[in-house]
Amino acid sequence: MRDHFIEQLTALAAVDKRIILITGDLGFGVLTNFASTYPDQYINAGVAEQNMTGIASGLGIEGKIAFTYSIGNFCTLRCLEQIRNDACYHNANVTIVSVGGGFSYGALGYSHHATEDIAIMRALPNIRVFVPGDFWETTEITKAIVKLQGVNYLRLDKSSAGYTNKTDEIFEVGKARILREGADMTILATGGILEVALNAADELSEQGINCRVLSIHTIKPIDKEAIINASANTGGIITLEEHTVDGGLGGAVAEVLMESGVYPKKFKKIGLASQFSTIVGSQTYLREKYGLDQTTLVSTVKSLVK
């Protein structure tokens, strides 16, 4: 998804000189073409993410379209005060691009596991939160962000569901995408772990259990209508995210349902339990260890359907 983001941003930068990409000394190789082609639209702020965010906010306030780019926790948690006070408070044209969401950098340990960022970012006023699950969503979100005013958070991870779009499909900010139809259960997924949801739904279909699968690529603003519809017309709701179960997609969905007075027949959040991810390994390995894998999802659906 990272490569599709930068490819699309490079194309947009060719026609819109307001676009500025700022990296925190990251992305060598990935950002090389952008930096060499548009040197006046590229800044390496060094290992100084707080300063990077302040620079981006100043540029955004003055009419530029600024993108900051770094590893998950470094461009969010490390400079949360600057995002809150400099970018969001002034509603500046700043997009925080987080590469390595969830367990993408699993082998580097907990300091590089971005598992609380969705909850923290969506709590801020004046911000949109995007978590694409496939290549097409990544490209379309990048195009949409350039047209929008204000602050955005774009969370990318190393996994993806590939391409899931239909021919001539039109992307809408805040509008969930139905990728599988079914009435027995609804699986709402966000991020690259969408691939797990789709594979699980296909496996369950072979066993006679048909699940609706929704890609929730926009966490804020979230698609309330799709969530309420799923609750009313399917056997229950399961949320799947490579993120803590506290305050992420599952929390956002629960808020929508309770505030709307809609009560699903069954409800289950699948994510990292409220704990630190203390082991290291590949993204796939950590998903298996923490119960975010296809086997766990299939088993959970079957137990709830019973």
Beta strands, then each sheet from edge to edge (+ up, - down):
strand 1: 19-23
strand 2: 42-44
strand 3: 65-71
strand 4: 94-99
strand 5: 127-130
strand 6: 151-156
strand 7: 177-180
strand 8: 185-189
strand 9: 211-215
strand 10: 218-220
strand 11: 237-244
strand 12: 267-272
sheet 1: 2+ 1+ 3+ 4+ 6+ 5+ 10-
sheet 2: 7+ 9- 8- 11- 12-
end
